[in-house]
Amino acid sequence: DSHSTIHLEIQNGQLPEGAYFATGIVKHLADVKTGQTKESFYAYTWGKQSFHKENMGMAIFAAQKYQPEIIANELTHTYIFKNASKMVDYSFLAAWERGNSQVKTDEAFEKLIIGACK
């Protein structure tokens, strides 16, 4: 499986006071799991969240240097990047139990995420 990386950068100006770059995972499942590698932070959900109630995982990850912090809300597992005033890179990835990745369990999905983290 591959992941997608997003690069956001302000070239002229700056974020407004109190604003942060952010990303998140739709809250089909109430619980989000988090972890870290030497360099990266990751958050993910795994479970019956596809349209047909099949197992699917959704994940985001970014360098710990951006200081991701969860912001509570009803619709998403949202993370702001406290230490990214002009630029941030973050990634996302997904896997479906019937997809090509052969990921069928929470543990296998977390292993896939860790493998994608830098």
N, C-alpha and C positions, 0 to 999 in steps of 0.2 A: 504494500500500500504506500501511497505517497501522501504528502501533506501539502497544504498551500501556505505560503508565507506572505504576509501583508507588511508592506513598508509604508509608514505614514511619516511625512516630514513637512514641517512648516518652513517655507523658504523665505517668505517676507512677512514679518510680524511675529506674533506669538499667540499662544492660547490665552483666552480671556482669564482674568483673575478667578481662581477657584475651579477652573475647568481642567479636565484630564483626558488623555487618550483612554479609550476603554474598549473592551470586547466582552463576549459572554457566550453562554450556551442557553438555548431555549429551555424553559423549565417544564419539560414533559414529565420528568421525574423530580421528586422533592429533594433528593439527596445528591450532592455533588461530592466527588472524591478528589483529594488533592495529594500531591507529592512533589518531590524535588530530586533533581540529579545534582551533580557537582555545580553545574552552571545554570540549570533551568528550573523553572516552576511549571507545574502542569495541573490542570483541573479537568475532570471528565465525568460523564454519566454513562452508565451501561445498564441496559435492561429493555423491557418491552415498551419501546417508544416509537416503533415504525408505524406507518398507517395501518398495517395489518397485525399490529401488536406482536411483532417479532423482535428479537433482541437486536439492538443497535447501540453503538457507542458514538459519542460526540466528545471531542476534546479540544482544548486550547492549551498552548504552551508558549512561554517567552523566557528570556533571560531574567534571572533573579535580580540583576542590577536595576531593572525597571521598577522594582518593589511593588508587585501586584497586590492589590487589596480588594477583598470582596465587598460589594455594596448590596445590601439586602433590598430585594424588591420581589413582587409577586410573579412576574413574568419570566425572568431570566436569572441565571447565575452570572451576575455581572462583575467584572473585575476592572478596576481603574489602575492605571500605571502612575504611581506617585512620583517616580523619578524618571520622567520622560517629558521634559518641557518643550522640546523642539522636534523630537524624532522617536519613533518606536518601531520595532519589528516584532511581530508575533505570528504564530502559526496555528492552524486548526487542521483537524483530521477527523474522519469518521470511518466506521466499519459496520457492516451489516452481517448478521450470522450466515446469510446465504450468499455473501459476496465473495469475491476472489481472494480475499485476505485469509480465509479459513479461520478467522477469529470467531470463536464460539462461546467464550467465557469472559467474565470481568477480568480475570488474571491475565488472559492472553491479550486482551485489549490494552491493559496497562503496560504489558511488555512491549507491545507495538508502539505505544506513546514514548516510552523510555528510549526505544531504539531510534525514534525520530528526533528526540531532543539532542541538541548540540552540547 
